Amino acid sequence: MSELVAAVIQMRSGRDPGANIAAAAALIREAASAGATYVQTPEMTNLLEKSRSDLFAKIAPEGEDAGVAAFSELAKELGIFLHVGSMAIRTGEAKAANRGFLFAPDGSLTARYDKIHMFDVDLPNGESWRESATYGPGEAAVVVGLPQARLGMGICYDIRFPALFRAQAGAGAEILTAPAAFTRQTGEAHWHVLQRARAIENGAFVISAAQGGRHEDGRETYGHSLIVAPWGEVLTEIDHAEPGFALARLDLSQAAEARRRIPAIANQRGFTVRQAGRETEAAE
């Protein structure tokens, strides 16, 4: 049996990158001490800041970013795969990337992923978000090999776009990920069903660490970090919005078994969409 001990870190990131990095590191150490060999933090681990000017005053290019350096060293110190769900990384004078990082147990950067789908929405409670005003979207899906399995990298709003995760599963990913800063409103409505749906339809584990609670910049996120098995059952969950961690042992053979039982990936077929009109006759 190929097994992976995975942990999700739940945070309440604020406006101070140094404090956020330190808070994440403390929880990562706890998870590693509990036996985790793969640890995932949430979207925007290093900073949650609504003010665009304040954001750009605090972020740096990848090569100069304090979080990148700190998490690389921490992965090496603990001997774990450390998946930093995402951090705000400067890519230009007035542009940033919402970028995830996977560090290997030797501290090397194994993979990076820029969030593809931008959260540009107007919610019924008056919340309005325009992620594309600050962040440039990524253009490539990423699947990376771990010793036990292949892992697809996603971020938050990506979870609503099943084609991304189906493409990763088709490329061999048995583990899918969507570290998030889900709003409380959308999380209450859709968080669990979206995570479970992506797992079920792809016969894959889904691991999603999350931000939770009311943040310094005023936003409120849902929390409920979780790990879902390929048949759709929730293996572990932080059933609230407070910071902490949760751990689960993943039997990777369950992905192959789920795909044998429901071979949706193998059965998938290409198709075209035909527009069909409805003919009506006027009564005489």
Backbone as CSV, one residue per row, in Angstrom:
resi,resn,N_x,N_y,N_z,CA_x,CA_y,CA_z,C_x,C_y,C_z
1,MET,0.841,-1.193,0.000,0.000,0.000,0.000,0.876,1.242,0.000
2,SER,0.640,2.130,-0.956,1.338,3.420,-0.979,0.541,4.412,-0.148
3,GLU,1.198,4.996,0.862,0.497,5.868,1.799,1.179,7.220,1.894
4,LEU,0.364,8.250,2.043,0.864,9.607,2.245,0.171,10.190,3.469
5,VAL,0.948,10.716,4.401,0.373,11.384,5.567,0.332,12.878,5.246
6,ALA,-0.877,13.395,5.058,-1.066,14.771,4.591,-1.721,15.613,5.676
7,ALA,-1.358,16.895,5.690,-1.947,17.824,6.648,-2.371,19.103,5.955
8,VAL,-3.475,19.678,6.412,-3.931,20.994,5.956,-3.758,21.984,7.104
9,ILE,-3.242,23.149,6.772,-3.025,24.224,7.734,-4.095,25.288,7.524
10,GLN,-4.823,25.630,8.568,-5.827,26.692,8.476,-5.271,27.954,9.133
11,MET,-5.402,29.092,8.430,-4.815,30.339,8.894,-5.844,31.466,8.922
12,ARG,-5.447,32.568,9.512,-6.181,33.822,9.428,-5.151,34.900,9.111
13,SER,-4.649,34.862,7.887,-3.581,35.773,7.498,-4.032,37.220,7.602
14,GLY,-3.112,38.077,8.054,-3.402,39.492,8.197,-2.564,40.333,7.265
15,ARG,-2.260,41.556,7.718,-1.606,42.537,6.860,-0.085,42.568,7.022
16,ASP,0.473,41.763,7.918,1.910,41.752,8.173,2.508,40.451,7.654
17,PRO,3.224,40.485,6.517,3.769,39.241,5.958,4.657,38.479,6.938
18,GLY,5.493,39.197,7.711,6.369,38.519,8.658,5.592,37.742,9.702
19,ALA,4.530,38.343,10.225,3.703,37.662,11.221,2.978,36.470,10.610
20,ASN,2.523,36.610,9.372,1.830,35.509,8.702,2.768,34.335,8.454
21,ILE,3.982,34.621,8.019,4.962,33.562,7.772,5.281,32.831,9.070
22,ALA,5.438,33.581,10.151,5.738,32.973,11.446,4.580,32.105,11.931
23,ALA,3.342,32.587,11.757,2.168,31.813,12.177,2.055,30.522,11.380
24,ALA,2.292,30.614,10.071,2.252,29.414,9.236,3.337,28.426,9.655
25,ALA,4.539,28.930,9.897,5.660,28.054,10.252,5.372,27.288,11.539
26,ALA,4.770,27.955,12.528,4.467,27.291,13.792,3.495,26.129,13.581
27,LEU,2.462,26.339,12.775,1.493,25.274,12.515,2.085,24.167,11.653
28,ILE,2.940,24.526,10.709,3.608,23.523,9.872,4.482,22.616,10.738
29,ARG,5.192,23.199,11.687,6.016,22.396,12.601,5.149,21.421,13.409
30,GLU,4.002,21.904,13.891,3.103,21.029,14.641,2.638,19.860,13.782
31,ALA,2.252,20.161,12.539,1.763,19.105,11.649,2.865,18.091,11.348
32,ALA,4.076,18.571,11.098,5.193,17.665,10.832,5.498,16.814,12.057
33,SER,5.425,17.400,13.250,5.660,16.648,14.485,4.613,15.561,14.683
34,ALA,3.401,15.794,14.151,2.327,14.806,14.248,2.460,13.706,13.195
35,GLY,3.453,13.831,12.303,3.711,12.775,11.339,3.460,13.118,9.892
36,ALA,3.019,14.332,9.596,2.733,14.696,8.208,4.015,14.764,7.386
37,THR,3.971,14.209,6.190,5.097,14.297,5.260,4.778,15.207,4.071
38,TYR,3.514,15.565,3.927,3.055,16.570,2.966,2.177,17.538,3.737
39,VAL,2.523,18.814,3.707,1.774,19.830,4.445,1.380,20.946,3.485
40,GLN,0.110,21.330,3.533,-0.400,22.371,2.636,-0.942,23.550,3.443
41,THR,-0.548,24.759,3.033,-1.079,25.984,3.632,-2.119,26.593,2.685
42,PRO,-2.876,27.595,3.129,-3.944,28.133,2.280,-3.482,29.154,1.246
43,GLU,-4.424,29.560,0.422,-4.216,30.677,-0.498,-3.810,31.921,0.293
44,MET,-2.921,32.718,-0.285,-2.473,33.973,0.315,-1.943,33.771,1.735
45,THR,-1.089,32.778,1.861,-0.444,32.506,3.145,0.292,33.733,3.664
46,ASN,0.933,34.471,2.774,1.806,35.559,3.240,1.088,36.881,3.506
47,LEU,-0.126,37.060,2.964,-0.727,38.388,3.077,-2.161,38.385,2.564
48,LEU,-3.084,38.939,3.352,-4.428,39.262,2.866,-4.626,40.751,3.070
49,GLU,-4.657,41.483,1.958,-4.682,42.942,1.996,-5.554,43.461,0.869
50,LYS,-6.680,44.112,1.230,-7.585,44.645,0.214,-7.009,45.864,-0.491
51,SER,-6.269,46.702,0.240,-5.727,47.933,-0.339,-4.635,47.597,-1.354
52,ARG,-4.856,47.994,-2.594,-3.893,47.683,-3.648,-2.546,48.362,-3.387
53,SER,-2.570,49.613,-2.948,-1.317,50.319,-2.704,-0.551,49.701,-1.543
54,ASP,-1.263,49.305,-0.492,-0.601,48.663,0.638,-0.053,47.293,0.251
55,LEU,-0.796,46.576,-0.583,-0.328,45.274,-1.044,1.012,45.405,-1.761
56,PHE,1.085,46.330,-2.718,2.310,46.455,-3.504,3.471,47.029,-2.685
57,ALA,3.157,47.681,-1.595,4.217,48.169,-0.711,4.839,47.036,0.098
58,LYS,4.163,45.886,0.156,4.600,44.799,1.032,5.087,43.552,0.303
59,ILE,4.844,43.448,-1.006,5.218,42.220,-1.711,6.490,42.423,-2.527
60,ALA,7.116,41.316,-2.903,8.398,41.353,-3.602,8.411,40.330,-4.718
61,PRO,9.346,40.465,-5.675,9.523,39.426,-6.686,9.909,38.096,-6.026
62,GLU,9.655,37.001,-6.714,9.893,35.680,-6.139,11.311,35.535,-5.580
63,GLY,12.310,35.992,-6.318,13.694,35.834,-5.888,14.065,36.628,-4.661
64,GLU,13.215,37.605,-4.287,13.488,38.446,-3.127,12.469,38.246,-2.013
65,ASP,11.535,37.339,-2.196,10.429,37.195,-1.259,10.853,36.441,-0.004
66,ALA,10.549,37.025,1.158,10.943,36.420,2.429,10.238,35.087,2.662
67,GLY,8.979,34.968,2.199,8.251,33.727,2.388,8.843,32.579,1.596
68,VAL,9.225,32.843,0.363,9.837,31.795,-0.460,11.082,31.254,0.226
69,ALA,11.931,32.146,0.703,13.164,31.728,1.375,12.860,30.968,2.665
70,ALA,11.931,31.494,3.466,11.629,30.880,4.762,11.014,29.493,4.590
71,PHE,10.095,29.337,3.655,9.425,28.051,3.495,10.351,27.015,2.848
72,SER,11.253,27.443,1.993,12.255,26.529,1.455,13.114,25.958,2.581
73,GLU,13.575,26.824,3.463,14.396,26.374,4.594,13.605,25.471,5.528
74,LEU,12.336,25.798,5.747,11.509,24.999,6.652,11.262,23.604,6.089
75,ALA,10.985,23.506,4.786,10.802,22.193,4.162,12.053,21.336,4.347
76,LYS,13.212,21.952,4.167,14.487,21.227,4.335,14.703,20.821,5.782
77,GLU,14.447,21.726,6.697,14.626,21.432,8.127,13.746,20.269,8.572
78,LEU,12.488,20.264,8.138,11.528,19.256,8.578,11.541,18.006,7.703
79,GLY,12.155,18.081,6.527,12.195,16.940,5.617,10.833,16.567,5.072
80,ILE,10.062,17.577,4.687,8.700,17.343,4.193,8.500,17.986,2.827
81,PHE,7.447,17.544,2.137,6.946,18.284,0.994,6.047,19.381,1.548
82,LEU,6.407,20.608,1.299,5.664,21.754,1.813,5.004,22.482,0.646
83,HIS,3.689,22.432,0.611,2.903,23.061,-0.451,2.334,24.360,0.106
84,VAL,2.953,25.471,-0.252,2.441,26.778,0.140,1.340,27.122,-0.846
85,GLY,0.095,27.074,-0.353,-1.073,27.174,-1.240,-0.985,28.301,-2.224
86,SER,-0.652,29.503,-1.740,-0.262,30.599,-2.625,0.272,31.752,-1.792
87,MET,1.012,32.619,-2.464,1.470,33.878,-1.899,1.334,34.946,-2.975
88,ALA,1.193,36.189,-2.534,1.181,37.310,-3.474,2.629,37.618,-3.840
89,ILE,2.938,37.523,-5.127,4.302,37.714,-5.621,4.298,38.817,-6.678
90,ARG,5.167,39.797,-6.503,5.250,40.884,-7.472,5.843,40.365,-8.785
91,THR,5.186,40.706,-9.892,5.687,40.324,-11.216,5.980,41.535,-12.091
92,GLY,5.652,42.723,-11.600,5.882,43.948,-12.355,5.600,45.150,-11.479
93,GLU,5.705,46.327,-12.067,5.505,47.559,-11.297,4.124,47.609,-10.665
94,ALA,3.122,47.170,-11.390,1.756,47.242,-10.872,0.998,45.937,-11.112
95,LYS,1.701,44.810,-11.108,1.055,43.522,-11.342,1.673,42.465,-10.441
96,ALA,0.844,41.503,-10.055,1.291,40.442,-9.160,0.768,39.103,-9.662
97,ALA,1.296,38.037,-9.079,0.800,36.692,-9.334,0.278,36.112,-8.033
98,ASN,-0.815,35.390,-8.125,-1.328,34.591,-7.011,-0.711,33.209,-7.224
99,ARG,0.437,32.956,-6.580,1.315,31.842,-6.970,1.482,30.817,-5.859
100,GLY,1.246,29.551,-6.192,1.484,28.443,-5.286,2.870,27.860,-5.491
101,PHE,3.414,27.283,-4.411,4.766,26.720,-4.437,4.766,25.339,-3.787
102,LEU,5.517,24.413,-4.378,5.739,23.114,-3.752,7.234,22.925,-3.537
103,PHE,7.636,22.854,-2.261,9.033,22.658,-1.897,9.264,21.202,-1.514
104,ALA,10.374,20.645,-1.960,10.743,19.258,-1.678,11.438,19.160,-0.327
105,PRO,11.610,17.940,0.189,12.266,17.759,1.487,13.712,18.255,1.544
106,ASP,14.333,18.482,0.397,15.682,19.062,0.412,15.652,20.583,0.290
107,GLY,14.453,21.157,0.302,14.298,22.599,0.222,14.195,23.154,-1.184
108,SER,14.394,22.332,-2.188,14.333,22.818,-3.569,12.888,23.095,-3.971
109,LEU,12.721,24.020,-4.904,11.399,24.355,-5.425,11.056,23.371,-6.536
110,THR,10.126,22.479,-6.247,9.752,21.428,-7.189,8.796,21.936,-8.258
111,ALA,7.863,22.806,-7.857,6.868,23.304,-8.816,6.289,24.613,-8.316
112,ARG,5.852,25.420,-9.263,5.103,26.641,-8.954,3.891,26.683,-9.882
113,TYR,2.834,27.325,-9.409,1.595,27.410,-10.188,0.960,28.770,-9.972
114,ASP,0.660,29.477,-11.045,-0.063,30.743,-10.992,-1.552,30.479,-11.226
115,LYS,-2.374,30.962,-10.311,-3.820,30.761,-10.376,-4.363,31.186,-11.739
116,ILE,-5.108,30.310,-12.363,-5.612,30.560,-13.713,-6.899,31.386,-13.695
117,HIS,-7.838,31.014,-12.843,-9.171,31.627,-12.872,-9.260,32.754,-11.852
118,MET,-9.525,33.952,-12.334,-9.573,35.137,-11.492,-10.964,35.324,-10.881
119,PHE,-10.995,35.636,-9.606,-12.247,35.793,-8.864,-12.784,37.201,-9.094
120,ASP,-13.534,37.372,-10.159,-14.148,38.652,-10.526,-15.662,38.494,-10.401
121,VAL,-16.207,38.794,-9.224,-17.613,38.507,-8.963,-18.251,39.620,-8.136
122,ASP,-19.571,39.700,-8.227,-20.385,40.562,-7.375,-21.368,39.662,-6.644
123,LEU,-21.233,39.588,-5.316,-22.042,38.676,-4.522,-23.321,39.355,-4.035
124,PRO,-24.364,38.565,-3.718,-25.654,39.141,-3.305,-25.582,40.011,-2.056
125,ASN,-24.598,39.771,-1.176,-24.525,40.572,0.053,-23.788,41.892,-0.137
126,GLY,-23.443,42.212,-1.376,-22.768,43.472,-1.661,-21.269,43.367,-1.822
127,GLU,-20.694,42.196,-1.487,-19.257,42.011,-1.698,-18.958,42.040,-3.192
128,SER,-17.881,42.734,-3.549,-17.461,42.804,-4.944,-15.956,42.572,-5.003
129,TRP,-15.533,41.661,-5.880,-14.118,41.307,-5.978,-13.677,41.362,-7.438
130,ARG,-12.513,41.947,-7.676,-11.928,42.021,-9.016,-10.460,41.605,-8.919
131,GLU,-10.240,40.299,-8.803,-8.882,39.786,-8.650,-8.009,40.145,-9.839
132,SER,-8.613,40.213,-11.021,-7.836,40.491,-12.226,-7.304,41.919,-12.275
133,ALA,-7.807,42.800,-11.413,-7.286,44.163,-11.372,-5.881,44.219,-10.782
134,THR,-5.529,43.195,-10.018,-4.220,43.163,-9.352,-3.343,42.024,-9.839
135,TYR,-3.964,40.882,-10.115,-3.192,39.673,-10.415,-3.329,39.279,-11.887
136,GLY,-2.230,38.846,-12.453,-2.253,38.299,-13.797,-2.554,36.818,-13.750
137,PRO,-3.473,36.315,-14.585,-3.819,34.897,-14.539,-2.713,34.012,-15.098
138,GLY,-2.595,32.821,-14.537,-1.689,31.830,-15.089,-2.235,31.253,-16.382
139,GLU,-1.395,30.548,-17.092,-1.793,29.997,-18.390,-1.552,28.503,-18.506
140,ALA,-0.991,27.876,-17.464,-0.656,26.460,-17.558,-1.089,25.704,-16.314
141,ALA,-1.763,24.567,-16.510,-2.047,23.650,-15.410,-0.751,22.940,-15.033
142,VAL,-0.645,22.558,-13.766,0.588,21.948,-13.278,0.270,20.626,-12.576
143,VAL,0.958,19.581,-12.984,0.926,18.283,-12.314,2.353,17.923,-11.964
144,VAL,2.582,17.555,-10.703,3.940,17.308,-10.220,4.003,15.943,-9.543
145,GLY,5.124,15.278,-9.672,5.291,13.959,-9.084,5.811,14.008,-7.656
146,LEU,5.105,13.330,-6.754,5.597,13.027,-5.422,6.045,11.563,-5.432
147,PRO,6.786,11.109,-4.432,7.184,9.692,-4.433,6.002,8.737,-4.462
148,GLN,4.883,9.119,-3.845,3.733,8.211,-3.744,2.702,8.401,-4.851
149,ALA,2.650,9.581,-5.460,1.560,9.876,-6.392,1.876,11.133,-7.173
150,ARG,1.007,11.432,-8.138,1.106,12.691,-8.865,0.037,13.639,-8.332
151,LEU,0.400,14.928,-8.265,-0.437,15.932,-7.611,-0.694,17.096,-8.561
152,GLY,-1.968,17.501,-8.663,-2.344,18.654,-9.464,-2.504,19.871,-8.586
153,MET,-1.952,20.993,-9.025,-1.997,22.221,-8.237,-3.119,23.133,-8.738
154,GLY,-3.981,23.561,-7.813,-5.028,24.530,-8.106,-5.080,25.535,-6.984
155,ILE,-5.883,26.574,-7.133,-6.040,27.596,-6.090,-7.487,28.086,-6.079
156,CYS,-8.170,27.924,-4.965,-9.441,28.557,-4.614,-10.483,28.518,-5.736
157,TYR,-10.706,29.641,-6.415,-11.764,29.765,-7.421,-11.626,28.734,-8.537
158,ASP,-10.427,28.216,-8.735,-10.232,27.139,-9.710,-11.185,25.972,-9.471
159,ILE,-11.583,25.741,-8.208,-12.404,24.575,-7.875,-13.732,24.587,-8.623
160,ARG,-14.163,25.760,-9.107,-15.430,25.868,-9.833,-15.280,25.565,-11.328
161,PHE,-14.088,25.174,-11.745,-13.826,24.917,-13.166,-13.359,23.477,-13.322
162,PRO,-14.318,22.543,-13.438,-13.978,21.118,-13.421,-13.049,20.680,-14.533
163,ALA,-13.026,21.401,-15.656,-12.155,20.990,-16.765,-10.684,21.006,-16.362
164,LEU,-10.304,21.943,-15.483,-8.917,22.002,-15.022,-8.538,20.724,-14.295
165,PHE,-9.393,20.278,-13.383,-9.080,19.113,-12.579,-9.213,17.813,-13.385
166,ARG,-10.138,17.790,-14.339,-10.231,16.614,-15.202,-8.973,16.491,-16.055
167,ALA,-8.454,17.617,-16.540,-7.215,17.576,-17.321,-6.055,17.075,-16.469
168,GLN,-5.992,17.499,-15.209,-4.927,17.021,-14.331,-5.077,15.533,-14.047
169,ALA,-6.308,15.088,-13.784,-6.534,13.664,-13.559,-6.185,12.861,-14.807
170,GLY,-6.529,13.395,-15.971,-6.177,12.717,-17.216,-4.687,12.635,-17.441
171,ALA,-3.950,13.573,-16.832,-2.488,13.554,-16.920,-1.859,12.724,-15.805
172,GLY,-2.692,12.021,-15.027,-2.161,11.081,-14.041,-2.246,11.515,-12.597
173,ALA,-2.843,12.668,-12.307,-2.902,13.140,-10.924,-3.908,12.320,-10.119
174,GLU,-3.439,11.738,-9.018,-4.323,11.054,-8.077,-4.706,11.955,-6.908
175,ILE,-4.000,13.079,-6.772,-4.290,14.064,-5.739,-4.530,15.405,-6.422
176,LEU,-5.645,16.051,-6.088,-5.969,17.376,-6.601,-5.995,18.346,-5.427
177,THR,-5.692,19.608,-5.675,-5.591,20.559,-4.567,-6.266,21.880,-4.931
178,ALA,-6.844,22.520,-3.901,-7.468,23.830,-4.098,-7.351,24.655,-2.820
179,PRO,-6.124,24.938,-2.362,-5.962,25.811,-1.197,-6.674,27.134,-1.440
180,ALA,-7.347,27.661,-0.397,-8.343,28.694,-0.664,-8.395,29.790,0.390
181,ALA,-9.031,30.889,-0.025,-9.508,31.935,0.884,-10.965,32.186,0.491
182,PHE,-11.791,31.159,0.604,-13.202,31.221,0.212,-13.941,32.220,1.091
183,THR,-14.772,33.039,0.490,-15.588,33.939,1.301,-16.543,33.115,2.168
184,ARG,-16.932,33.677,3.299,-17.856,32.953,4.170,-19.170,32.662,3.464
185,GLN,-19.673,33.633,2.712,-20.960,33.460,2.037,-20.923,32.314,1.029
186,THR,-19.930,32.294,0.152,-19.855,31.241,-0.861,-19.440,29.915,-0.250
187,GLY,-18.639,29.981,0.825,-18.230,28.748,1.488,-19.403,28.019,2.126
188,GLU,-20.260,28.783,2.804,-21.434,28.160,3.425,-22.316,27.485,2.380
189,ALA,-22.378,28.063,1.194,-23.254,27.529,0.150,-22.627,26.357,-0.614
190,HIS,-21.324,26.449,-0.914,-20.769,25.562,-1.942,-19.480,24.830,-1.600
191,TRP,-18.787,25.195,-0.526,-17.447,24.659,-0.275,-17.405,23.138,-0.286
192,HIS,-18.211,22.508,0.547,-18.120,21.056,0.679,-18.540,20.332,-0.598
193,VAL,-19.615,20.787,-1.207,-20.094,20.066,-2.392,-19.108,20.185,-3.546
194,LEU,-18.433,21.320,-3.694,-17.451,21.467,-4.760,-16.238,20.564,-4.538
195,GLN,-15.755,20.514,-3.301,-14.593,19.664,-3.008,-14.931,18.196,-3.260
196,ARG,-16.088,17.779,-2.787,-16.475,16.370,-2.943,-16.758,16.035,-4.403
197,ALA,-17.356,16.972,-5.137,-17.638,16.714,-6.549,-16.357,16.506,-7.345
198,ARG,-15.344,17.374,-7.117,-14.079,17.225,-7.845,-13.425,15.880,-7.517
199,ALA,-13.542,15.435,-6.268,-12.981,14.145,-5.889,-13.712,12.997,-6.578
200,ILE,-15.039,13.031,-6.507,-15.841,11.928,-7.042,-15.692,11.807,-8.552
201,GLU,-15.813,12.930,-9.260,-15.817,12.846,-10.723,-14.457,12.467,-11.298
202,ASN,-13.391,12.655,-10.507,-12.046,12.330,-10.986,-11.429,11.117,-10.303
203,GLY,-12.127,10.531,-9.337,-11.551,9.407,-8.606,-10.225,9.782,-7.979
204,ALA,-10.187,10.941,-7.314,-8.936,11.479,-6.783,-9.152,12.034,-5.378
205,PHE,-8.069,12.075,-4.606,-8.092,12.803,-3.349,-8.110,14.302,-3.650
206,VAL,-8.798,15.068,-2.829,-8.771,16.526,-2.912,-8.318,17.066,-1.557
207,ILE,-7.264,17.879,-1.585,-6.699,18.460,-0.368,-6.806,19.973,-0.486
208,SER,-7.513,20.601,0.466,-7.747,22.044,0.378,-7.629,22.696,1.750
209,ALA,-6.488,23.337,1.990,-6.304,24.166,3.177,-6.978,25.511,2.940
210,ALA,-7.446,26.146,4.015,-8.249,27.359,3.831,-7.925,28.429,4.868
211,GLN,-8.190,29.659,4.475,-8.226,30.776,5.405,-9.566,30.745,6.144
212,GLY,-9.587,31.256,7.393,-10.835,31.252,8.132,-10.958,32.414,9.098
213,GLY,-12.162,32.976,9.196,-12.451,34.009,10.182,-12.454,35.409,9.607
214,ARG,-12.541,36.406,10.490,-12.526,37.804,10.069,-11.091,38.309,10.095
215,HIS,-10.644,38.840,8.958,-9.248,39.237,8.777,-9.060,40.728,9.062
216,GLU,-7.813,41.120,9.217,-7.490,42.503,9.537,-7.998,43.484,8.487
217,ASP,-8.066,43.051,7.228,-8.522,43.960,6.175,-10.045,43.978,6.043
218,GLY,-10.757,43.268,6.933,-12.209,43.323,6.974,-12.935,42.173,6.311
219,ARG,-12.263,41.411,5.473,-12.945,40.301,4.803,-13.192,39.163,5.793
220,GLU,-14.126,38.286,5.438,-14.416,37.121,6.266,-14.366,35.870,5.394
221,THR,-13.574,34.886,5.827,-13.413,33.658,5.055,-13.976,32.467,5.820
222,TYR,-14.208,31.389,5.092,-15.051,30.300,5.594,-14.315,29.280,6.450
223,GLY,-13.026,29.061,6.221,-12.329,27.999,6.941,-12.721,26.624,6.428
224,HIS,-12.882,25.660,7.350,-13.294,24.291,7.018,-12.289,23.605,6.072
225,SER,-11.011,23.772,6.338,-9.986,23.041,5.594,-10.297,21.546,5.653
226,LEU,-10.093,20.853,4.537,-10.469,19.438,4.533,-9.650,18.617,3.536
227,ILE,-9.772,17.313,3.699,-9.211,16.335,2.768,-10.316,15.350,2.428
228,VAL,-10.559,15.163,1.129,-11.630,14.294,0.653,-11.029,13.095,-0.074
229,ALA,-11.602,11.918,0.143,-11.152,10.687,-0.504,-11.790,10.541,-1.886
230,PRO,-11.244,9.651,-2.741,-11.743,9.522,-4.117,-13.201,9.087,-4.238
231,TRP,-13.748,8.456,-3.217,-15.148,8.040,-3.282,-16.075,9.115,-2.721
232,GLY,-15.491,10.220,-2.260,-16.274,11.366,-1.845,-16.399,11.586,-0.354
233,GLU,-15.900,10.662,0.470,-16.024,10.859,1.910,-14.958,11.839,2.412
234,VAL,-15.328,12.650,3.383,-14.396,13.596,3.992,-13.547,12.849,5.009
235,LEU,-12.240,12.792,4.776,-11.334,12.065,5.664,-11.005,12.867,6.910
236,THR,-10.842,14.165,6.770,-10.571,15.025,7.912,-11.020,16.429,7.566
237,GLU,-11.415,17.184,8.578,-11.885,18.547,8.372,-11.657,19.362,9.639
238,ILE,-11.242,20.611,9.473,-11.246,21.565,10.582,-12.621,22.198,10.559
239,ASP,-13.497,21.745,11.428,-14.922,22.054,11.327,-15.269,23.406,11.949
240,HIS,-14.496,24.428,11.593,-14.732,25.780,12.098,-13.819,26.724,11.311
241,ALA,-13.682,27.970,11.772,-12.887,28.953,11.036,-11.633,29.392,11.793
242,GLU,-11.308,28.706,12.895,-10.146,29.087,13.683,-8.863,28.478,13.110
243,PRO,-7.708,29.119,13.340,-6.440,28.543,12.880,-6.162,27.192,13.539
244,GLY,-5.463,26.335,12.816,-5.107,25.014,13.322,-4.645,24.126,12.198
245,PHE,-4.576,22.823,12.462,-4.228,21.879,11.404,-5.008,20.589,11.592
246,ALA,-5.157,19.850,10.504,-5.786,18.536,10.534,-4.964,17.604,9.663
247,LEU,-4.987,16.333,10.002,-4.107,15.358,9.368,-4.899,14.125,8.963
248,ALA,-4.490,13.502,7.856,-5.120,12.260,7.415,-4.086,11.374,6.729
249,ARG,-4.287,10.075,6.842,-3.456,9.103,6.121,-4.165,8.724,4.830
250,LEU,-3.514,8.952,3.723,-4.103,8.690,2.410,-3.573,7.367,1.869
251,ASP,-4.475,6.427,1.658,-4.144,5.174,0.981,-4.301,5.436,-0.518
252,LEU,-3.170,5.631,-1.207,-3.230,6.061,-2.606,-3.855,5.024,-3.520
253,SER,-3.931,3.759,-3.087,-4.566,2.740,-3.917,-6.059,3.007,-4.076
254,GLN,-6.635,3.835,-3.206,-8.062,4.139,-3.308,-8.394,4.915,-4.574
255,ALA,-7.437,5.678,-5.093,-7.692,6.398,-6.341,-7.860,5.420,-7.500
256,ALA,-6.950,4.461,-7.604,-7.058,3.460,-8.670,-8.331,2.639,-8.517
257,GLU,-8.683,2.310,-7.272,-9.891,1.522,-7.033,-11.140,2.296,-7.437
258,ALA,-11.200,3.594,-7.091,-12.356,4.408,-7.469,-12.474,4.493,-8.988
259,ARG,-11.342,4.602,-9.673,-11.379,4.708,-11.132,-11.719,3.382,-11.788
260,ARG,-11.439,2.277,-11.123,-11.882,0.979,-11.645,-13.394,0.838,-11.483
261,ARG,-13.908,1.285,-10.345,-15.337,1.134,-10.076,-16.179,2.035,-10.972
262,ILE,-15.759,3.274,-11.152,-16.443,4.225,-12.037,-15.388,4.801,-12.985
263,PRO,-15.196,4.199,-14.153,-14.105,4.628,-15.044,-14.460,5.861,-15.866
264,ALA,-14.836,6.953,-15.193,-15.310,8.145,-15.894,-14.228,8.757,-16.769
265,ILE,-12.984,8.710,-16.325,-11.902,9.291,-17.130,-11.691,8.461,-18.392
266,ALA,-11.668,7.151,-18.245,-11.484,6.280,-19.406,-12.671,6.351,-20.356
267,ASN,-13.862,6.567,-19.817,-15.076,6.586,-20.640,-15.345,7.939,-21.286
268,GLN,-14.583,8.936,-20.934,-14.835,10.281,-21.466,-14.671,10.301,-22.980
269,ARG,-15.580,10.983,-23.646,-15.554,11.074,-25.108,-15.591,12.538,-25.529
270,GLY,-14.970,12.811,-26.649,-15.084,14.135,-27.238,-16.455,14.324,-27.867
271,PHE,-16.883,15.557,-27.986,-18.197,15.814,-28.579,-18.250,17.245,-29.087
272,THR,-19.224,17.494,-29.903,-19.491,18.853,-30.357,-20.811,19.310,-29.754
273,VAL,-21.051,20.599,-29.766,-22.308,21.156,-29.270,-23.095,21.664,-30.471
274,ARG,-24.309,21.157,-30.637,-25.166,21.578,-31.736,-26.301,22.424,-31.187
275,GLN,-26.473,23.616,-31.734,-27.580,24.462,-31.343,-28.842,24.029,-32.063
276,ALA,-29.878,23.750,-31.297,-31.119,23.283,-31.890,-32.244,24.255,-31.496
277,GLY,-32.966,24.742,-32.508,-34.075,25.661,-32.230,-35.375,24.884,-32.043
278,ARG,-36.357,25.553,-31.453,-37.666,24.937,-31.275,-38.627,25.565,-32.278
279,GLU,-39.152,24.732,-33.142,-40.079,25.229,-34.155,-41.473,25.397,-33.543
280,THR,-42.126,26.444,-33.908,-43.491,26.670,-33.420,-44.409,26.952,-34.607
281,GLU,-45.659,26.568,-34.472,-46.657,26.856,-35.493,-47.714,27.774,-34.902
282,ALA,-48.052,28.769,-35.649,-49.130,29.655,-35.201,-50.464,28.943,-35.353
283,ALA,-51.271,29.015,-34.339,-52.589,28.379,-34.416,-53.463,29.164,-35.391
284,GLU,-54.214,28.427,-36.188,-55.103,29.081,-37.164,-56.520,29.141,-36.631
